[in-house]
């Protein structure tokens, strides 16, 4: 087995390691100062192994294998819904001997590969009404299992990835309008089924004072944390005051780190999120095979949309939802998924150099 140290691998390893240090910084002066750092470091080592292991795997599937893999993934999501443990009011985790993993996160690279294969096949090409309907049904089933957990934030990311790939695959404006209408209807149903989502919208638009003091407290705490950090942060300041931000190591890590490092210290994260999407789009434009184009677009949108959504929530530009920042937030499943997505892009780059 030959191991290649490409610049992309080294970049993601460095970025993930800095994420571990960021968790240590965000936990400074707390009772669990080293707890999350140690656990994330263990996941970092496992994710690094996965990053190199993908290079040895075959990611070019036929249509039959893609459907079987997609069906197996749906079964795993259903099992998490029926038999998983509940964490933060969401049932979507498996836990073994104190170690938990979230299938909705780990299946992100699987979703990209399966959808890229189906969209690039003749039978399920989105140009045909049959292929488009089948693809929409597969997406609807996937998102339904996520909404039932409920995990609206992750469902939104999957939807963005799906329609971005569809657009590259040749989606017409009529098909796009029909798909967006279906998403609006699904979102309306989710708001009716889960009242807490409606309360978060009320808190975001400030239409209900009661929601502002309950579910809106999280957004208020993140805003205060950003203001307290200012331009350069308080990591080396003598000021002991720190804003109590909920989920400061995962869903609110941008706000928590901004308080320590300031907006200037966090600006590279924003720029890198844009750069990753631009890089994948440029790579996709240079590919002749549709399958490879869709893989690049899926991987680019998957990580960048997750980062943008996390930033929007932390900057109070979007209603509060549980979204981690790729490679930076605490969470082994999220870190592993991000590394696997990067590994797909790295695999495509290596294949391109061989041709």
Secondary structure, 3 states (H helix, E strand, C coil): CCCCCCHHHHHHHHHHHHHHHHHHHHCCCCCCCCHHHHHHHHHHHHHHHHHHHHHHCCCCCCHHHHHHHHHHHHHHHHHHHHHCEEECCEEEEEEECCEEECHHHHCHHHHHHHHHHHHHCCCCCCCCHHHHHHHHHHHHHHHHHHHCCCCHHHHHHHHHHHHHHHHHHCCCHHHHHHHHHHHHHHHHHHHHHCHHHHHHHHHHHCCCHHHHCCCCHHHHHHHHHHHHHCCCCCCCCCCCCCCCCCCCCCCCHHHHHHHHHHHHHHHHHHHHHHHHHHHHHHHHHCCCCHHHHHHHHHHHHHHHHHHHHHHHHHCCCCCCCCCCCCCCCCCHHHHHHHHHHHHHHHHHHHHHHHC
